Amino acid sequence: MSSTPEVPRESSNYRPGEPLRSWTSGEPIAPVDAELIILASESLASLRRLIDGDHLSDEDLIAFGRLNSDCVLRWYEPIVSLVREPQIDPEVITLLKASVPGLDS
């Protein structure tokens, strides 16, 4: 018998067949989760710049990476698409503006 602990085969947040939760699914906790995730990832100012169409810096892109990582860790879809240019689904923008202080116009 080896004294080395067995390495888990799955991460603690691996849920086979279960998709990430959508921000626009209507879950009543989603607005609260969005605010907490944005605060934890320190991405509020970067999100404001993205929503307002302002110039984004490398630090903003890093903030979006932290934000998206925190989203997935809490089993939500990433907020910002980083496939080409950073963008957010218009429905998600509406949710964020209604629920996150500092993003409302």
MMTF fields as JSON, N, C-alpha, C and O atoms, coordinates in Angstrom:
{
  "mmtfVersion": "1.0.0",
  "mmtfProducer": "UNKNOWN",
  "numBonds": 419,
  "numAtoms": 420,
  "numGroups": 105,
  "numChains": 1,
  "numModels": 1,
  "chainsPerModel": [1],
  "groupsPerChain": [105],
  "chainIdList": ["A"],
  "bondAtomList": [4, 2, 8, 6, 12, 10, 16, 14, 20, 18, 24, 22, 28, 26, 32, 30, 36, 34, 40, 38, 44, 42, 48, 46, 52, 50, 56, 54, 60, 58, 64, 62, 68, 66, 72, 70, 76, 74, 80, 78, 84, 82, 88, 86, 92, 90, 96, 94, 100, 98, 104, 102, 108, 106, 112, 110, 116, 114, 120, 118, 124, 122, 128, 126, 132, 130, 136, 134, 140, 138, 144, 142, 148, 146, 152, 150, 156, 154, 160, 158, 164, 162, 168, 166, 172, 170, 176, 174, 180, 178, 184, 182, 188, 186, 192, 190, 196, 194, 200, 198, 204, 202, 208, 206, 212, 210, 216, 214, 220, 218, 224, 222, 228, 226, 232, 230, 236, 234, 240, 238, 244, 242, 248, 246, 252, 250, 256, 254, 260, 258, 264, 262, 268, 266, 272, 270, 276, 274, 280, 278, 284, 282, 288, 286, 292, 290, 296, 294, 300, 298, 304, 302, 308, 306, 312, 310, 316, 314, 320, 318, 324, 322, 328, 326, 332, 330, 336, 334, 340, 338, 344, 342, 348, 346, 352, 350, 356, 354, 360, 358, 364, 362, 368, 366, 372, 370, 376, 374, 380, 378, 384, 382, 388, 386, 392, 390, 396, 394, 400, 398, 404, 402, 408, 406, 412, 410, 416, 414],
  "bondOrderList": [1, 1, 1, 1, 1, 1, 1, 1, 1, 1, 1, 1, 1, 1, 1, 1, 1, 1, 1, 1, 1, 1, 1, 1, 1, 1, 1, 1, 1, 1, 1, 1, 1, 1, 1, 1, 1, 1, 1, 1, 1, 1, 1, 1, 1, 1, 1, 1, 1, 1, 1, 1, 1, 1, 1, 1, 1, 1, 1, 1, 1, 1, 1, 1, 1, 1, 1, 1, 1, 1, 1, 1, 1, 1, 1, 1, 1, 1, 1, 1, 1, 1, 1, 1, 1, 1, 1, 1, 1, 1, 1, 1, 1, 1, 1, 1, 1, 1, 1, 1, 1, 1, 1, 1],
  "groupList": [{"groupName": "MET", "atomNameList": ["N", "CA", "C", "O"], "elementList": ["N", "C", "C", "O"], "formalChargeList": [0, 0, 0, 0], "bondAtomList": [1, 0, 2, 1, 3, 2], "bondOrderList": [1, 1, 2], "singleLetterCode": "M", "chemCompType": "L-PEPTIDE LINKING"}, {"groupName": "SER", "atomNameList": ["N", "CA", "C", "O"], "elementList": ["N", "C", "C", "O"], "formalChargeList": [0, 0, 0, 0], "bondAtomList": [1, 0, 2, 1, 3, 2], "bondOrderList": [1, 1, 2], "singleLetterCode": "S", "chemCompType": "L-PEPTIDE LINKING"}, {"groupName": "THR", "atomNameList": ["N", "CA", "C", "O"], "elementList": ["N", "C", "C", "O"], "formalChargeList": [0, 0, 0, 0], "bondAtomList": [1, 0, 2, 1, 3, 2], "bondOrderList": [1, 1, 2], "singleLetterCode": "T", "chemCompType": "L-PEPTIDE LINKING"}, {"groupName": "PRO", "atomNameList": ["N", "CA", "C", "O"], "elementList": ["N", "C", "C", "O"], "formalChargeList": [0, 0, 0, 0], "bondAtomList": [1, 0, 2, 1, 3, 2], "bondOrderList": [1, 1, 2], "singleLetterCode": "P", "chemCompType": "L-PEPTIDE LINKING"}, {"groupName": "GLU", "atomNameList": ["N", "CA", "C", "O"], "elementList": ["N", "C", "C", "O"], "formalChargeList": [0, 0, 0, 0], "bondAtomList": [1, 0, 2, 1, 3, 2], "bondOrderList": [1, 1, 2], "singleLetterCode": "E", "chemCompType": "L-PEPTIDE LINKING"}, {"groupName": "VAL", "atomNameList": ["N", "CA", "C", "O"], "elementList": ["N", "C", "C", "O"], "formalChargeList": [0, 0, 0, 0], "bondAtomList": [1, 0, 2, 1, 3, 2], "bondOrderList": [1, 1, 2], "singleLetterCode": "V", "chemCompType": "L-PEPTIDE LINKING"}, {"groupName": "ARG", "atomNameList": ["N", "CA", "C", "O"], "elementList": ["N", "C", "C", "O"], "formalChargeList": [0, 0, 0, 0], "bondAtomList": [1, 0, 2, 1, 3, 2], "bondOrderList": [1, 1, 2], "singleLetterCode": "R", "chemCompType": "L-PEPTIDE LINKING"}, {"groupName": "ASN", "atomNameList": ["N", "CA", "C", "O"], "elementList": ["N", "C", "C", "O"], "formalChargeList": [0, 0, 0, 0], "bondAtomList": [1, 0, 2, 1, 3, 2], "bondOrderList": [1, 1, 2], "singleLetterCode": "N", "chemCompType": "L-PEPTIDE LINKING"}, {"groupName": "TYR", "atomNameList": ["N", "CA", "C", "O"], "elementList": ["N", "C", "C", "O"], "formalChargeList": [0, 0, 0, 0], "bondAtomList": [1, 0, 2, 1, 3, 2], "bondOrderList": [1, 1, 2], "singleLetterCode": "Y", "chemCompType": "L-PEPTIDE LINKING"}, {"groupName": "GLY", "atomNameList": ["N", "CA", "C", "O"], "elementList": ["N", "C", "C", "O"], "formalChargeList": [0, 0, 0, 0], "bondAtomList": [1, 0, 2, 1, 3, 2], "bondOrderList": [1, 1, 2], "singleLetterCode": "G", "chemCompType": "PEPTIDE LINKING"}, {"groupName": "LEU", "atomNameList": ["N", "CA", "C", "O"], "elementList": ["N", "C", "C", "O"], "formalChargeList": [0, 0, 0, 0], "bondAtomList": [1, 0, 2, 1, 3, 2], "bondOrderList": [1, 1, 2], "singleLetterCode": "L", "chemCompType": "L-PEPTIDE LINKING"}, {"groupName": "TRP", "atomNameList": ["N", "CA", "C", "O"], "elementList": ["N", "C", "C", "O"], "formalChargeList": [0, 0, 0, 0], "bondAtomList": [1, 0, 2, 1, 3, 2], "bondOrderList": [1, 1, 2], "singleLetterCode": "W", "chemCompType": "L-PEPTIDE LINKING"}, {"groupName": "ILE", "atomNameList": ["N", "CA", "C", "O"], "elementList": ["N", "C", "C", "O"], "formalChargeList": [0, 0, 0, 0], "bondAtomList": [1, 0, 2, 1, 3, 2], "bondOrderList": [1, 1, 2], "singleLetterCode": "I", "chemCompType": "L-PEPTIDE LINKING"}, {"groupName": "ALA", "atomNameList": ["N", "CA", "C", "O"], "elementList": ["N", "C", "C", "O"], "formalChargeList": [0, 0, 0, 0], "bondAtomList": [1, 0, 2, 1, 3, 2], "bondOrderList": [1, 1, 2], "singleLetterCode": "A", "chemCompType": "L-PEPTIDE LINKING"}, {"groupName": "ASP", "atomNameList": ["N", "CA", "C", "O"], "elementList": ["N", "C", "C", "O"], "formalChargeList": [0, 0, 0, 0], "bondAtomList": [1, 0, 2, 1, 3, 2], "bondOrderList": [1, 1, 2], "singleLetterCode": "D", "chemCompType": "L-PEPTIDE LINKING"}, {"groupName": "HIS", "atomNameList": ["N", "CA", "C", "O"], "elementList": ["N", "C", "C", "O"], "formalChargeList": [0, 0, 0, 0], "bondAtomList": [1, 0, 2, 1, 3, 2], "bondOrderList": [1, 1, 2], "singleLetterCode": "H", "chemCompType": "L-PEPTIDE LINKING"}, {"groupName": "PHE", "atomNameList": ["N", "CA", "C", "O"], "elementList": ["N", "C", "C", "O"], "formalChargeList": [0, 0, 0, 0], "bondAtomList": [1, 0, 2, 1, 3, 2], "bondOrderList": [1, 1, 2], "singleLetterCode": "F", "chemCompType": "L-PEPTIDE LINKING"}, {"groupName": "CYS", "atomNameList": ["N", "CA", "C", "O"], "elementList": ["N", "C", "C", "O"], "formalChargeList": [0, 0, 0, 0], "bondAtomList": [1, 0, 2, 1, 3, 2], "bondOrderList": [1, 1, 2], "singleLetterCode": "C", "chemCompType": "L-PEPTIDE LINKING"}, {"groupName": "GLN", "atomNameList": ["N", "CA", "C", "O"], "elementList": ["N", "C", "C", "O"], "formalChargeList": [0, 0, 0, 0], "bondAtomList": [1, 0, 2, 1, 3, 2], "bondOrderList": [1, 1, 2], "singleLetterCode": "Q", "chemCompType": "L-PEPTIDE LINKING"}, {"groupName": "LYS", "atomNameList": ["N", "CA", "C", "O"], "elementList": ["N", "C", "C", "O"], "formalChargeList": [0, 0, 0, 0], "bondAtomList": [1, 0, 2, 1, 3, 2], "bondOrderList": [1, 1, 2], "singleLetterCode": "K", "chemCompType": "L-PEPTIDE LINKING"}],
  "groupTypeList": [0, 1, 1, 2, 3, 4, 5, 3, 6, 4, 1, 1, 7, 8, 6, 3, 9, 4, 3, 10, 6, 1, 11, 2, 1, 9, 4, 3, 12, 13, 3, 5, 14, 13, 4, 10, 12, 12, 10, 13, 1, 4, 1, 10, 13, 1, 10, 6, 6, 10, 12, 14, 9, 14, 15, 10, 1, 14, 4, 14, 10, 12, 13, 16, 9, 6, 10, 7, 1, 14, 17, 5, 10, 6, 11, 8, 4, 3, 12, 5, 1, 10, 5, 6, 4, 3, 18, 12, 14, 3, 4, 5, 12, 2, 10, 10, 19, 13, 1, 5, 3, 9, 10, 14, 1],
  "groupIdList": [1, 2, 3, 4, 5, 6, 7, 8, 9, 10, 11, 12, 13, 14, 15, 16, 17, 18, 19, 20, 21, 22, 23, 24, 25, 26, 27, 28, 29, 30, 31, 32, 33, 34, 35, 36, 37, 38, 39, 40, 41, 42, 43, 44, 45, 46, 47, 48, 49, 50, 51, 52, 53, 54, 55, 56, 57, 58, 59, 60, 61, 62, 63, 64, 65, 66, 67, 68, 69, 70, 71, 72, 73, 74, 75, 76, 77, 78, 79, 80, 81, 82, 83, 84, 85, 86, 87, 88, 89, 90, 91, 92, 93, 94, 95, 96, 97, 98, 99, 100, 101, 102, 103, 104, 105],
  "secStructList": [7, 7, 1, 1, 7, 7, 7, 7, 1, 1, 7, 6, 6, 7, 7, 6, 6, 7, 7, 7, 5, 7, 6, 6, 1, 7, 7, 6, 6, 2, 2, 2, 2, 2, 2, 2, 2, 2, 2, 2, 2, 6, 7, 2, 2, 2, 2, 2, 2, 2, 2, 2, 6, 7, 7, 7, 7, 2, 2, 2, 2, 2, 2, 2, 2, 2, 2, 2, 2, 2, 2, 2, 2, 6, 6, 5, 7, 7, 1, 1, 5, 7, 1, 1, 1, 7, 5, 7, 7, 2, 2, 2, 2, 2, 2, 2, 2, 2, 2, 1, 6, 6, 6, 7, 7],
  "xCoordList": [0.847, 0.0, 0.894, 1.827, 0.609, 1.387, 0.898, -0.291, 1.831, 1.449, 1.067, 0.634, 1.227, 0.861, -0.65, -1.239, -1.285, -2.751, -3.134, -2.411, -4.272, -4.759, -5.221, -5.912, -4.841, -5.239, -6.676, -7.001, -7.538, -8.935, -9.005, -8.212, -9.942, -10.104, -10.905, -10.805, -11.689, -12.511, -12.301, -12.047, -12.41, -12.342, -13.625, -14.627, -13.592, -14.754, -15.941, -17.07, -15.716, -16.826, -17.174, -17.792, -16.796, -17.101, -18.48, -18.731, -19.354, -20.727, -21.063, -21.55, -20.816, -21.03, -22.456, -23.422, -22.573, -23.866, -24.654, -25.705, -24.169, -24.898, -24.267, -23.101, -25.016, -24.444, -24.244, -24.865, -23.371, -23.197, -24.509, -25.239, -24.802, -26.044, -25.985, -24.956, -27.084, -27.201, -27.541, -28.299, -26.972, -27.291, -28.724, -29.311, -29.29, -30.627, -31.711, -32.788, -31.429, -32.386, -33.55, -34.538, -33.442, -34.508, -34.313, -35.177, -33.188, -32.918, -32.878, -32.163, -33.626, -33.659, -32.317, -32.092, -31.434, -30.145, -29.106, -28.066, -29.364, -28.379, -27.929, -26.729, -28.819, -28.353, -27.412, -26.442, -27.699, -26.839, -25.495, -24.447, -25.528, -24.284, -23.452, -22.23, -24.095, -23.367, -22.635, -21.457, -23.319, -22.686, -21.497, -20.431, -21.676, -20.599, -19.406, -18.258, -19.672, -18.588, -17.821, -16.592, -18.532, -17.878, -17.02, -15.901, -17.54, -16.758, -15.53, -14.437, -15.706, -14.596, -13.495, -12.314, -13.877, -12.889, -12.306, -11.415, -12.819, -12.36, -12.429, -11.48, -13.574, -13.741, -14.803, -15.164, -15.304, -16.384, -15.994, -16.731, -14.847, -14.429, -14.213, -14.553, -13.646, -13.417, -14.739, -14.886, -15.703, -17.024, -17.698, -18.326, -17.568, -18.161, -17.569, -18.299, -16.239, -15.597, -16.085, -16.347, -16.208, -16.678, -18.106, -18.403, -18.98, -20.384, -20.502, -21.336, -19.66, -19.7, -18.984, -19.046, -18.308, -17.595, -16.272, -15.757, -15.713, -14.435, -13.272, -13.432, -12.104, -10.883, -10.57, -10.666, -10.195, -9.851, -8.346, -7.703, -7.802, -6.369, -6.11, -7.039, -4.834, -4.473, -4.963, -5.354, -4.945, -5.44, -6.933, -7.399, -7.679, -9.101, -9.292, -10.154, -8.495, -8.605, -8.266, -8.895, -7.281, -6.931, -8.088, -8.401, -8.72, -9.872, -11.013, -11.694, -11.222, -12.271, -11.924, -12.814, -10.657, -10.232, -10.537, -11.035, -10.233, -10.559, -12.068, -12.542, -12.811, -14.268, -14.831, -15.622, -14.423, -14.931, -14.548, -15.34, -13.338, -12.895, -13.776, -14.191, -14.057, -14.932, -16.345, -16.992, -16.818, -18.141, -18.183, -19.09, -17.202, -17.189, -17.015, -17.615, -16.204, -16.034, -17.347, -17.542, -18.248, -19.566, -20.646, -21.84, -20.213, -21.037, -22.0, -23.16, -21.488, -22.219, -21.447, -20.237, -22.158, -21.5, -20.604, -20.923, -19.498, -18.688, -19.527, -20.395, -19.265, -20.015, -19.508, -20.303, -18.2, -17.594, -17.059, -16.284, -17.479, -16.91, -15.579, -15.501, -14.543, -13.207, -12.714, -11.51, -13.633, -13.243, -12.563, -11.507, -13.121, -12.491, -12.319, -11.426, -13.153, -13.168, -14.051, -15.06, -13.702, -14.544, -15.966, -16.162, -16.946, -18.336, -19.206, -18.854, -20.352, -21.313, -22.662, -23.042, -23.372, -24.72, -25.587, -25.554, -26.361, -27.213, -28.163, -28.427, -28.684, -29.574, -28.812, -29.363, -27.547, -26.729, -26.406, -26.37, -26.174, -25.94, -27.145, -26.986, -28.345, -29.567, -29.639, -29.957, -29.347, -29.346, -28.314, -28.607, -27.103, -26.034, -26.371, -26.174, -26.879, -27.219, -28.322, -28.342, -29.242, -30.337, -29.938, -30.616, -28.833, -28.544, -27.189, -26.97, -26.279, -24.934, -24.733, -24.655, -24.647, -24.39, -23.078, -22.063, -23.124, -21.941, -21.969, -21.172, -22.89, -23.027, -24.272, -24.416, -25.171, -26.387, -26.043, -25.176, -26.729, -26.445, -27.339, -27.233],
  "yCoordList": [-1.171, 0.0, 1.236, 1.339, 2.14, 3.367, 4.408, 4.479, 5.209, 6.271, 7.551, 8.52, 7.555, 8.715, 8.735, 7.742, 9.873, 9.923, 9.818, 10.283, 9.203, 9.046, 10.393, 11.143, 10.693, 11.939, 11.788, 10.815, 12.743, 12.639, 12.643, 13.309, 11.907, 11.822, 12.989, 13.291, 13.652, 14.769, 15.942, 15.755, 17.152, 18.313, 18.402, 17.771, 19.178, 19.274, 19.956, 19.811, 20.692, 21.376, 20.739, 21.391, 19.501, 18.8, 18.166, 17.344, 18.543, 18.033, 17.492, 18.24, 16.232, 15.676, 15.896, 15.581, 16.429, 16.617, 17.826, 18.132, 18.516, 19.674, 20.945, 21.222, 21.726, 22.949, 24.02, 23.985, 24.969, 26.125, 26.902, 26.939, 27.518, 28.276, 29.562, 30.237, 29.887, 31.124, 32.275, 32.116, 33.427, 34.617, 35.063, 35.714, 34.722, 35.21, 34.142, 34.243, 33.13, 32.032, 32.405, 31.674, 33.53, 33.949, 33.489, 33.727, 32.83, 32.434, 33.678, 34.627, 33.7, 34.908, 35.248, 36.398, 34.275, 34.528, 35.073, 35.577, 34.982, 35.394, 36.852, 37.108, 37.815, 39.199, 39.382, 40.136, 38.698, 38.783, 38.131, 38.68, 36.956, 36.273, 37.13, 37.192, 37.789, 38.639, 39.75, 39.999, 40.409, 41.495, 40.981, 41.596, 39.865, 39.325, 38.869, 39.088, 38.237, 37.775, 38.969, 38.939, 40.006, 41.204, 41.876, 42.308, 41.964, 42.562, 41.711, 42.245, 40.398, 39.506, 39.532, 39.424, 39.673, 39.666, 41.057, 41.215, 42.052, 43.434, 43.883, 44.45, 43.614, 43.909, 44.964, 45.159, 45.641, 46.609, 47.715, 47.992, 48.348, 49.46, 48.983, 49.688, 47.787, 47.24, 46.953, 47.227, 46.402, 46.152, 47.452, 47.529, 48.471, 49.769, 50.298, 50.783, 50.203, 50.671, 49.872, 50.443, 48.549, 47.716, 48.087, 48.248, 48.222, 48.562, 49.941, 50.155, 50.884, 52.249, 52.385, 53.442, 51.336, 51.383, 52.129, 52.564, 52.281, 52.971, 52.069, 50.863, 52.682, 51.933, 50.971, 51.337, 49.74, 48.729, 48.504, 48.43, 48.397, 48.162, 46.669, 45.871, 46.319, 44.937, 44.554, 43.409, 45.509, 45.239, 44.906, 44.088, 45.546, 45.23, 43.79, 43.074, 43.374, 42.006, 40.995, 39.941, 41.318, 40.439, 40.386, 39.323, 41.533, 41.575, 40.703, 40.028, 40.717, 39.877, 38.401, 37.577, 38.064, 36.681, 36.239, 35.135, 37.119, 36.812, 36.667, 35.737, 37.593, 37.573, 36.264, 35.596, 35.905, 34.686, 33.447, 32.513, 33.437, 32.313, 32.178, 31.075, 33.298, 33.266, 32.805, 32.096, 33.205, 32.761, 31.235, 30.594, 30.673, 29.22, 28.479, 27.422, 29.02, 28.374, 28.303, 27.414, 29.241, 29.243, 28.67, 28.836, 28.009, 27.266, 28.151, 27.8, 29.315, 30.211, 30.332, 30.107, 30.689, 31.001, 32.225, 33.083, 32.323, 33.543, 34.751, 34.647, 35.89, 37.109, 37.75, 38.21, 37.783, 38.469, 37.432, 36.55, 37.55, 36.707, 37.31, 38.495, 36.499, 36.967, 36.28, 36.237, 35.742, 35.006, 35.919, 35.563, 37.049, 38.051, 39.314, 39.394, 40.276, 41.479, 41.201, 40.507, 41.72, 41.497, 42.017, 43.128, 41.194, 41.612, 40.887, 39.821, 41.501, 40.948, 40.872, 41.784, 39.795, 39.631, 40.788, 41.1, 41.429, 42.556, 42.225, 43.087, 40.998, 40.615, 40.591, 40.942, 40.178, 40.148, 41.581, 41.874, 42.466, 43.876, 44.433, 45.131, 44.129, 44.597, 44.094, 44.86, 42.818, 42.252, 42.949, 43.307, 43.141, 43.761, 45.197, 45.609, 45.964, 47.352, 47.47, 48.416, 46.497, 46.531, 46.055, 46.368, 45.296, 44.66, 44.999, 44.729, 45.584, 45.865, 47.356, 48.058, 47.861, 49.299, 49.697, 49.011, 50.819, 51.288, 50.982, 51.529, 50.106, 49.813, 50.442, 50.502, 50.912, 51.534, 52.875, 53.606, 53.174, 54.427, 55.545, 56.66],
  "zCoordList": [0.0, 0.0, 0.0, 0.797, -0.873, -1.005, 0.002, 0.314, 0.501, 1.434, 0.702, 1.324, -0.618, -1.416, -1.598, -2.027, -1.27, -1.439, -2.913, -3.795, -3.156, -4.525, -5.066, -4.377, -6.296, -6.937, -7.421, -8.101, -7.076, -7.536, -9.062, -9.729, -9.594, -11.043, -11.583, -12.772, -10.762, -11.196, -10.248, -9.059, -10.785, -9.912, -9.1, -9.437, -8.045, -7.17, -7.837, -7.368, -8.911, -9.563, -10.909, -11.75, -11.124, -12.367, -12.265, -11.383, -13.151, -13.125, -14.513, -15.36, -14.756, -16.094, -16.591, -15.896, -17.78, -18.414, -17.944, -18.506, -16.929, -16.425, -16.98, -16.7, -17.764, -18.344, -17.282, -16.219, -17.585, -16.707, -16.676, -17.666, -15.543, -15.4, -16.213, -16.256, -16.844, -17.617, -16.684, -15.727, -16.974, -16.175, -16.392, -15.528, -17.532, -17.88, -17.698, -18.286, -16.892, -16.706, -15.795, -15.72, -15.107, -14.206, -12.775, -11.931, -12.478, -11.091, -10.216, -10.538, -9.119, -8.287, -7.635, -7.257, -7.501, -6.866, -7.855, -7.429, -9.154, -10.162, -10.018, -10.121, -9.788, -9.631, -8.441, -8.52, -7.353, -6.175, -6.463, -6.125, -7.091, -7.459, -8.4, -8.263, -9.349, -10.294, -9.555, -9.812, -8.651, -7.901, -7.091, -7.095, -6.403, -5.578, -6.409, -6.022, -7.543, -8.414, -8.987, -9.061, -9.386, -9.927, -8.855, -9.131, -7.646, -6.561, -6.23, -6.046, -6.155, -5.819, -6.873, -6.543, -8.136, -9.219, -9.492, -10.326, -8.784, -8.949, -10.413, -10.954, -11.029, -12.448, -12.743, -13.903, -11.729, -11.925, -12.901, -13.847, -12.681, -13.55, -14.986, -15.935, -15.141, -16.486, -17.183, -18.374, -16.447, -17.032, -17.44, -18.496, -16.604, -16.934, -18.24, -19.104, -18.384, -19.628, -20.837, -21.896, -20.679, -21.788, -22.177, -23.36, -21.201, -21.474, -22.108, -22.988, -21.658, -22.195, -23.534, -24.161, -23.976, -25.251, -25.189, -26.219, -23.986, -23.818, -24.218, -24.408, -24.339, -24.651, -23.511, -22.339, -23.854, -22.861, -22.84, -23.887, -21.653, -21.489, -21.274, -21.155, -21.228, -20.911, -19.52, -19.294, -18.581, -17.23, -17.239, -16.446, -18.143, -18.271, -18.747, -18.237, -19.713, -20.226, -19.132, -19.037, -18.315, -17.192, -16.195, -15.658, -15.951, -15.043, -15.582, -14.81, -16.898, -17.49, -17.326, -17.115, -17.42, -17.194, -15.769, -15.547, -14.791, -13.391, -13.219, -12.565, -13.81, -13.722, -14.267, -13.601, -15.466, -16.091, -15.296, -15.175, -14.755, -13.937, -12.695, -12.339, -12.043, -10.871, -11.242, -10.471, -12.415, -12.87, -12.967, -12.436, -13.641, -13.865, -12.54, -12.341, -11.637, -10.331, -9.566, -8.737, -9.845, -9.195, -10.113, -9.867, -11.149, -12.099, -12.88, -13.095, -13.301, -14.201, -15.504, -15.547, -16.563, -17.83, -17.628, -16.805, -18.357, -18.289, -18.699, -19.566, -18.076, -18.387, -19.673, -20.493, -19.854, -20.998, -21.985, -21.617, -23.228, -24.278, -24.701, -25.024, -24.699, -25.078, -26.343, -26.597, -27.136, -28.328, -29.345, -29.868, -29.629, -30.501, -29.675, -28.832, -29.911, -29.079, -27.87, -28.0, -26.704, -25.531, -25.77, -26.263, -25.413, -25.561, -24.537, -24.031, -24.252, -23.307, -24.007, -24.742, -23.779, -24.317, -23.816, -22.626, -24.695, -24.282, -23.132, -22.294, -23.072, -21.967, -20.636, -19.593, -20.681, -19.471, -19.034, -17.839, -20.001, -19.668, -18.916, -17.914, -19.396, -18.743, -17.305, -16.395, -17.095, -15.744, -14.862, -13.721, -15.395, -14.602, -14.231, -13.088, -15.197, -14.919, -13.867, -13.079, -13.863, -12.902, -11.507, -10.528, -11.41, -10.131, -9.515, -8.334, -10.289, -9.778, -9.649, -10.657, -8.416, -8.226, -8.896, -8.771, -9.61, -10.311, -11.798, -12.56, -12.222, -13.646, -14.242, -15.463, -13.389, -13.899, -14.53, -14.049, -15.597, -16.331, -15.887, -16.399]
}
